[in-house]
Amino acid sequence: MHDFHSMEYVTKWAKGVNNPVRESVFYHVVAHLTLLPYDSLHVVELAPGPGILAQVVLSKLPQITYEGLDFSRPMLTLAQERLADFEERITLHHVDLRADDWSSVLASTPSAIISMQALHDVGGETEHERIYRIARDLLRPGGLLLNADYMRRSPEDRSPSSLEIKQHLTLLKANGFERVKCTLDFSRYGCVVGFTP
Ligand SMILES: C[S@@+](CC[C@H](N)C(=O)[O-])C[C@H]1O[C@@H](n2cnc3c(N)ncnc32)[C@H](O)[C@@H]1O
């Protein structure tokens, strides 16, 4: 079990988490952001933890501004330290994504909402449905929702997530996203995307 509210636990977690598969997912996310047809991009990351994906995104895409939302103060402390070089482009918020009003903290309209290896920790179908619905209402027209996470391939699959890739796709379509698809199905990861009309 994770203890995201313990500095000792999250420091250890952040030190041991990286591997080549995760790194390839980071660049998959960067590629999707690069293809968005906007001059300026405002990216919101849900549950960024220690800011590892954010560091890659902010260094590869100098035109973006960024907000990260996480409920773990120790994770936010690590993220603030890791992202110190990008201080003027980032804002981090202490927010529980199970709340109905998590989006009220945001300063700007997002062009993209992204998440990596995290929403399975926030909850199951009910929480995903709520997050996807709120994200759809927040994003600018043509905006991107991208969720790269542990996802099941079948109901029998052993995975930290309770949701299958096809359930994510169904939830995105049911909540008004267009051009919904699975863009990555690799190792324990799935990546699903959808765009607002
Ligand atoms: C496994 S970590 C992944 C962190 C980061 N996305 C990464 O891949 O490096 C999961 C993150 O989800 C956050 N989290 C879990 N439940 C949450 C909730 N209800 N609201 C906000 N953040 C939450 C944790 O604090 C933690 O930072």
The ligand as a Tripos MOL2 file, in Angstrom:
@<TRIPOS>MOLECULE
LIG
   27    29     1     0     0
SMALL
NO_CHARGES

@<TRIPOS>ATOM
      1 C1          1.9150    6.4940   -8.1580 C.3       1 LIG1
      2 S1          2.0070    8.2230   -7.8580 S.3       1 LIG1
      3 C2          2.3590    8.8250   -9.4950 C.3       1 LIG1
      4 C3          2.9650   10.1790   -9.5120 C.3       1 LIG1
      5 C4          3.3460   10.7070  -10.8860 C.3       1 LIG1
      6 N1          2.1730   10.8570  -11.7280 N.3       1 LIG1
      7 C5          4.3840    9.8440  -11.5480 C.2       1 LIG1
      8 O1          4.0240    8.9940  -12.3890 O.co2     1 LIG1
      9 O2          5.5690    9.9950  -11.2250 O.co2     1 LIG1
     10 C6          0.3050    8.6360   -7.6580 C.3       1 LIG1
     11 C7          0.0580   10.0770   -7.2930 C.3       1 LIG1
     12 O3         -1.3480   10.2480   -7.1540 O.3       1 LIG1
     13 C8         -1.5900   11.1340   -6.0830 C.3       1 LIG1
     14 N2         -2.9690   10.9260   -5.6360 N.ar      1 LIG1
     15 C9         -3.5240    9.7580   -5.2140 C.ar      1 LIG1
     16 N3         -4.8100    9.9630   -4.8500 N.ar      1 LIG1
     17 C10        -5.0640   11.2910   -5.0520 C.ar      1 LIG1
     18 C11        -6.1990   12.1200   -4.8770 C.ar      1 LIG1
     19 N4         -7.3540   11.6140   -4.3790 N.pl3     1 LIG1
     20 N5         -6.1280   13.4190   -5.2140 N.ar      1 LIG1
     21 C12        -4.9580   13.9400   -5.6990 C.ar      1 LIG1
     22 N6         -3.8450   13.2120   -5.8730 N.ar      1 LIG1
     23 C13        -3.8790   11.9020   -5.5520 C.ar      1 LIG1
     24 C14        -0.5370   10.7400   -5.0680 C.3       1 LIG1
     25 O4         -0.3220   11.7260   -4.0960 O.3       1 LIG1
     26 C15         0.6740   10.5160   -5.9690 C.3       1 LIG1
     27 O5          1.3900   11.6940   -6.1450 O.3       1 LIG1
@<TRIPOS>BOND
     1     1     2 1
     2     2     3 1
     3     2    10 1
     4     3     4 1
     5     4     5 1
     6     5     6 1
     7     5     7 1
     8     7     8 2
     9     7     9 1
    10    10    11 1
    11    11    12 1
    12    11    26 1
    13    12    13 1
    14    13    14 1
    15    13    24 1
    16    14    15 ar
    17    14    23 ar
    18    15    16 ar
    19    16    17 ar
    20    17    18 ar
    21    17    23 ar
    22    18    19 1
    23    18    20 ar
    24    20    21 ar
    25    21    22 ar
    26    22    23 ar
    27    24    25 1
    28    24    26 1
    29    26    27 1
@<TRIPOS>SUBSTRUCTURE
     1 LIG1         1 GROUP 0 **** ****
